[in-house]
Amino acid sequence: MRSVLFRETGSPPSVSSVISSPDPIPGPGEVRLRMRFAPINPADLNFIEGSYGRKPDLPATPGMEGVGIVDALGPDVSNINPGDVAIPLGPGGTWAETIVRPAADLLVLPPDIDLQQAAMLRVNPATAWGLLHSRGQPAKGSWIVQNAASSAAAHCVISLARHLGLHSLNLVRRPESADACLAAGADFVLTDDASAPATAAAIPGFSPPSLAINAVGGDSALRLLNLLAPGGTMATYGAMSRQPLKVPNGLLIFKDLHLNGFWLTRWLAQLPPTEVRSLYTNLANLVLNGTIHQPVAATYPLENLHDALVHASTSARGGKILLDLQSPG
């Protein structure tokens, strides 16, 4: 079988290569998946670069998520059958034609789920769910605001906010990104510039949100803080501008704002395993019924790994880049 490997951290297209090795054999309590699709997420690129929150043990195979078909069972495995569609719930090493995982770490999905959408189930939908519940169960009819609203994770926030009965105000860097946000279910989309707070205040029915979701930092995050209601929370899960947060003392003193960080890996580790499985079962059903849908910009076979990594590193892709792990190229 073939897999992606990097022996040193650095530019993903430069340090990543495709290698061949024997198919892994599942041991007791283990299952082998023949992987079908795996996305290239920003976190995957950061992992290869060495800038992610979890450092790689080199040499390493990247891949935070993906979907496969069960093709071999080790001894003492029950409730999973060859031919089942499944995703690994633990991160790591999905950019491979076959992987072996403990049966307890797999979630079997409905057989008719779209495989490309299933490949993207573990990261962005769960991140969106966790962010939206940063203050507990959000009240129906309330507003949330987010920046970087054209990203795949933000589109999941939009879709889940609509599903939960929330209103979303979304800030985008490029005005041409607005249509895709509206198609995902956004209530309003504004250009992320100095005019955004005043423009938002004039929206009919708008009320200051108690939750802001920040993936940018810098001036953009400050605009979110100015939009928040007193006592509101800003949850930060990214820093696309590579600029630190700018928090005037007065916003903390007089508005009593709260700043939280969100890292999916840590959040999932704090949940009971039964709650994690329940979360992903619920999200899988929302993928199945079309509530959650993530656009795919392109798929690449392993033979074109370099091109895939270059494409995934560009902005304004219009969707996720997927590795087709069974394509002959």
MARPA-936036 format. One record per residue (C-alpha): residue in one letter; residue number from 1; y, x, z. Coordinates in pm, whole numbers, plus 50000, padded with zeros to 5 digits. Each point is the difference from the previous one (the first is absolute). Layout:
N
SITE resn resi north  east    up
SITE    A  NUM     Y     X     Z
...
! end
This chain:
329
SITE resn resi north  east    up
SITE    M    1 50000 50000 50000
SITE    R    2 50363 50101 49948
SITE    S    3 50277 50003 50257
SITE    V    4 50354 50127 50044
SITE    L    5 50046 50307 50217
SITE    F    6 50294 50212 50115
SITE    R    7 49953 50332 50177
SITE    E    8 50363 50055 50094
SITE    T    9 50298 49774 50055
SITE    G   10 50276 49985 49741
SITE    S   11 50109 49810 49690
SITE    P   12 49721 49744 49942
SITE    P   13 49966 50060 49622
SITE    S   14 49980 50375 50062
SITE    V   15 49756 50022 50291
SITE    S   16 49764 49709 49918
SITE    S   17 49694 50031 49780
SITE    V   18 49684 49809 49912
SITE    I   19 49671 50153 50115
SITE    S   20 49633 49903 49959
SITE    S   21 49746 49988 50283
SITE    P   22 49672 49820 50083
SITE    D   23 50018 49633 50093
SITE    P   24 50017 49963 50380
SITE    I   25 49693 49844 50166
SITE    P   26 50062 49736 50269
SITE    G   27 49846 50070 50338
SITE    P   28 49913 49757 50281
SITE    G   29 50259 49725 50027
SITE    E   30 50181 50119 49688
SITE    V   31 50079 49846 49662
SITE    R   32 50081 50160 49666
SITE    L   33 50273 49849 49788
SITE    R   34 50039 50060 49629
SITE    M   35 50377 49995 49991
SITE    R   36 50175 49797 49730
SITE    F   37 50375 50036 50053
SITE    A   38 50228 50190 50237
SITE    P   39 50382 49995 49995
SITE    I   40 50229 50300 50025
SITE    N   41 50230 49912 50289
SITE    P   42 50308 50193 50112
SITE    A   43 49805 50083 50316
SITE    D   44 49726 50157 49786
SITE    L   45 50256 50225 49831
SITE    N   46 50148 50091 50340
SITE    F   47 49650 50080 50129
SITE    I   48 49937 50242 49713
SITE    E   49 50345 50154 50049
SITE    G   50 49929 50050 50370
SITE    S   51 50294 49782 50110
SITE    Y   52 49801 49697 50123
SITE    G   53 49961 49912 50368
SITE    R   54 49632 50102 49987
SITE    K   55 49936 50352 49868
SITE    P   56 49703 50064 49768
SITE    D   57 49699 50206 50101
SITE    L   58 49974 50218 49691
SITE    P   59 49838 49975 49757
SITE    A   60 50056 49624 49992
SITE    T   61 49949 49697 49777
SITE    P   62 50303 49766 50003
SITE    G   63 50008 49623 49984
SITE    M   64 50116 49757 50270
SITE    E   65 49831 49694 49851
SITE    G   66 49785 49868 49719
SITE    V   67 49722 49758 49912
SITE    G   68 49639 50055 49904
SITE    I   69 49662 49840 49945
SITE    V   70 49718 50060 50248
SITE    D   71 49720 50188 49820
SITE    A   72 49790 50157 50279
SITE    L   73 49923 49926 50365
SITE    G   74 49885 50234 50270
SITE    P   75 49750 49896 50269
SITE    D   76 50104 49743 50260
SITE    V   77 50263 49827 49786
SITE    S   78 50019 49622 50010
SITE    N   79 50244 49738 49872
SITE    I   80 50092 50219 49701
SITE    N   81 49811 49987 49671
SITE    P   82 49994 50202 49677
SITE    G   83 50251 49847 49759
SITE    D   84 50245 49893 50272
SITE    V   85 50368 50065 49936
SITE    A   86 50144 50194 50295
SITE    I   87 50295 50207 50117
SITE    P   88 49997 50278 50262
SITE    L   89 50223 49908 50292
SITE    G   90 50041 50360 50110
SITE    P   91 50234 50223 49799
SITE    G   92 49905 50307 49807
SITE    G   93 49808 50128 49702
SITE    T   94 49991 49703 49765
SITE    W   95 50085 50195 49684
SITE    A   96 49634 50053 49919
SITE    E   97 49738 49831 49784
SITE    T   98 49777 49945 50304
SITE    I   99 50067 50013 50372
SITE    V  100 49785 49944 50310
SITE    R  101 50140 49815 50298
SITE    P  102 49862 49846 50321
SITE    A  103 49911 49637 49938
SITE    A  104 50226 49904 50293
SITE    D  105 50298 50146 49811
SITE    L  106 49954 49783 49691
SITE    L  107 50134 49653 49931
SITE    V  108 49801 49795 49750
SITE    L  109 50231 49795 49777
SITE    P  110 49947 49680 49801
SITE    P  111 49807 50088 49682
SITE    D  112 50259 49840 49772
SITE    I  113 50300 50190 50136
SITE    D  114 50199 50197 49743
SITE    L  115 49883 50361 50042
SITE    Q  116 50337 50157 49924
SITE    Q  117 50173 49780 50257
SITE    A  118 49721 50068 50250
SITE    A  119 50053 50375 49954
SITE    M  120 50356 49956 50131
SITE    L  121 49910 49777 50296
SITE    R  122 49983 50249 50284
SITE    V  123 50349 50155 50002
SITE    N  124 50290 49788 49874
SITE    P  125 49893 49648 50105
SITE    A  126 49909 50121 50350
SITE    T  127 50323 50199 50024
SITE    A  128 50198 49690 49903
SITE    W  129 49813 49786 50253
SITE    G  130 50058 50252 50278
SITE    L  131 50369 50036 49918
SITE    L  132 50057 49625 49994
SITE    H  133 49840 49971 50342
SITE    S  134 50205 50283 50154
SITE    R  135 50159 49740 50228
SITE    G  136 49688 49791 50047
SITE    Q  137 49935 49681 49805
SITE    P  138 50314 49939 49790
SITE    A  139 50159 49657 50031
SITE    K  140 49970 49781 49691
SITE    G  141 50328 49959 49819
SITE    S  142 50146 50325 50133
SITE    W  143 50131 50280 49781
SITE    I  144 49886 50357 49952
SITE    V  145 50183 50269 49803
SITE    Q  146 49858 50312 49836
SITE    N  147 50109 50286 49777
SITE    A  148 49797 50175 49727
SITE    A  149 49900 49648 49903
SITE    S  150 49865 50102 49658
SITE    S  151 49715 50202 50154
SITE    A  152 49641 49877 50011
SITE    A  153 50002 49978 50380
SITE    A  154 50326 49802 49992
SITE    H  155 49855 49754 49748
SITE    C  156 49717 49939 50246
SITE    V  157 50263 49937 50270
SITE    I  158 50168 49748 49770
SITE    S  159 49674 49817 49923
SITE    L  160 49884 49990 50360
SITE    A  161 50345 49892 50124
SITE    R  162 49988 49704 49761
SITE    H  163 49642 49923 50114
SITE    L  164 50113 50005 50366
SITE    G  165 50295 49770 49932
SITE    L  166 50266 50269 50031
SITE    H  167 50308 50066 49788
SITE    S  168 50047 50350 49860
SITE    L  169 50316 50183 49904
SITE    N  170 49916 50302 49789
SITE    L  171 50209 50305 49911
SITE    V  172 49921 50196 49683
SITE    R  173 50151 50317 49858
SITE    R  174 49988 49880 49638
SITE    P  175 50117 49646 49907
SITE    E  176 49726 49977 49735
SITE    S  177 49742 50001 50282
SITE    A  178 50117 49660 50121
SITE    D  179 49790 49788 49764
SITE    A  180 49672 50147 50121
SITE    C  181 50100 49938 50362
SITE    L  182 50091 49639 49924
SITE    A  183 49670 49953 49818
SITE    A  184 49820 50124 50313
SITE    G  185 50175 49729 50205
SITE    A  186 50325 50157 50122
SITE    D  187 50274 49759 50107
SITE    F  188 50287 50234 49913
SITE    V  189 50031 50346 49850
SITE    L  190 50315 50213 50032
SITE    T  191 50093 50344 49877
SITE    D  192 49973 50249 50284
SITE    D  193 50363 50112 50019
SITE    A  194 50299 49964 50230
SITE    S  195 50061 49641 49887
SITE    A  196 49660 49873 50117
SITE    P  197 50087 49892 50358
SITE    A  198 50305 49795 49893
SITE    T  199 49811 49849 49705
SITE    A  200 49709 49905 50227
SITE    A  201 50231 49829 50248
SITE    A  202 50119 49769 49721
SITE    I  203 49648 49884 49904
SITE    P  204 49963 49626 50075
SITE    G  205 49766 49948 50293
SITE    F  206 49974 50368 50082
SITE    S  207 49983 50096 50366
SITE    P  208 49985 50356 50134
SITE    P  209 49637 50109 50018
SITE    S  210 49825 50115 50312
SITE    L  211 49786 50243 49799
SITE    A  212 50099 50266 49747
SITE    I  213 49747 50215 49816
SITE    N  214 50117 50347 49900
SITE    A  215 49834 50236 49751
SITE    V  216 50309 50197 49898
SITE    G  217 50215 50131 50287
SITE    G  218 50359 50124 49968
SITE    D  219 50272 49756 49897
SITE    S  220 49745 49743 49886
SITE    A  221 49848 49976 50348
SITE    L  222 50350 49969 50149
SITE    R  223 50060 49697 49778
SITE    L  224 49684 49842 50143
SITE    L  225 50121 50065 50354
SITE    N  226 50333 49834 49923
SITE    L  227 49817 49695 49866
SITE    L  228 49778 49958 50306
SITE    A  229 50061 49735 50262
SITE    P  230 50076 50116 50357
SITE    G  231 49677 50109 50165
SITE    G  232 49836 50055 49662
SITE    T  233 49744 50265 49907
SITE    M  234 49991 50242 49709
SITE    A  235 49649 50124 49920
SITE    T  236 49994 50322 49797
SITE    Y  237 49694 50094 49794
SITE    G  238 50146 50237 49741
SITE    A  239 50287 50236 49921
SITE    M  240 50041 49987 49624
SITE    S  241 50354 50138 50008
SITE    R  242 49887 50289 50222
SITE    Q  243 50311 49925 50205
SITE    P  244 49989 49946 50379
SITE    L  245 50093 49672 50163
SITE    K  246 50372 49954 50069
SITE    V  247 50039 49786 50310
SITE    P  248 50352 49946 50137
SITE    N  249 50003 49979 50378
SITE    G  250 50172 49662 49985
SITE    L  251 49707 49836 49821
SITE    L  252 49767 50102 50280
SITE    I  253 50241 49915 50279
SITE    F  254 50154 49675 49882
SITE    K  255 49721 49862 49779
SITE    D  256 49708 50131 50211
SITE    L  257 49803 50094 49689
SITE    H  258 49650 50144 50019
SITE    L  259 49858 50272 49773
SITE    N  260 49626 50024 49945
SITE    G  261 49784 50220 49782
SITE    F  262 49693 49868 49820
SITE    W  263 49704 50208 49882
SITE    L  264 49704 49799 49875
SITE    T  265 49743 50257 50113
SITE    R  266 50122 49995 50360
SITE    W  267 50047 49621 50004
SITE    L  268 49644 49933 49880
SITE    A  269 49859 50250 50251
SITE    Q  270 50160 49799 50281
SITE    L  271 49834 49674 49894
SITE    P  272 49650 49895 50111
SITE    P  273 49748 50043 49715
SITE    T  274 49934 49626 49988
SITE    E  275 50373 49936 49954
SITE    V  276 50018 50256 49717
SITE    R  277 49713 49831 49817
SITE    S  278 50158 49658 50054
SITE    L  279 50331 50127 49863
SITE    Y  280 49842 50136 49682
SITE    T  281 49783 49693 49950
SITE    N  282 50316 49788 50013
SITE    L  283 50183 50233 49762
SITE    A  284 49704 50002 49759
SITE    N  285 50013 49620 49985
SITE    L  286 50372 50019 49922
SITE    V  287 49923 50243 49717
SITE    L  288 49724 49770 49876
SITE    N  289 50229 49694 49986
SITE    G  290 50285 50195 49838
SITE    T  291 50242 49995 50294
SITE    I  292 49996 50381 49997
SITE    H  293 50011 50167 49659
SITE    Q  294 50102 50360 49937
SITE    P  295 50097 50097 49646
SITE    V  296 49808 50282 49834
SITE    A  297 50201 50226 49770
SITE    A  298 49710 50202 49859
SITE    T  299 49641 50112 50060
SITE    Y  300 49871 50350 49932
SITE    P  301 49647 50145 49983
SITE    L  302 49927 50307 50208
SITE    E  303 50023 50213 49684
SITE    N  304 50372 49920 49996
SITE    L  305 50064 50068 50369
SITE    H  306 50298 50225 49929
SITE    D  307 50174 49734 49790
SITE    A  308 49927 49738 50267
SITE    L  309 50155 50212 50275
SITE    V  310 50309 50073 49791
SITE    H  311 50040 49629 49920
SITE    A  312 49954 49902 50366
SITE    S  313 50272 50249 50099
SITE    T  314 50264 49834 49782
SITE    S  315 50233 49724 50114
SITE    A  316 50035 49658 49837
SITE    R  317 49634 49984 49900
SITE    G  318 49983 49620 50009
SITE    G  319 49674 50000 50194
SITE    K  320 49722 50206 50152
SITE    I  321 49815 50282 49828
SITE    L  322 49623 49959 50036
SITE    L  323 49718 50245 49948
SITE    D  324 49713 49837 49808
SITE    L  325 49714 50184 50167
SITE    Q  326 49725 49879 49767
SITE    S  327 50179 50034 49669
SITE    P  328 49848 50262 49767
SITE    G  329 50354 50088 49884
! end
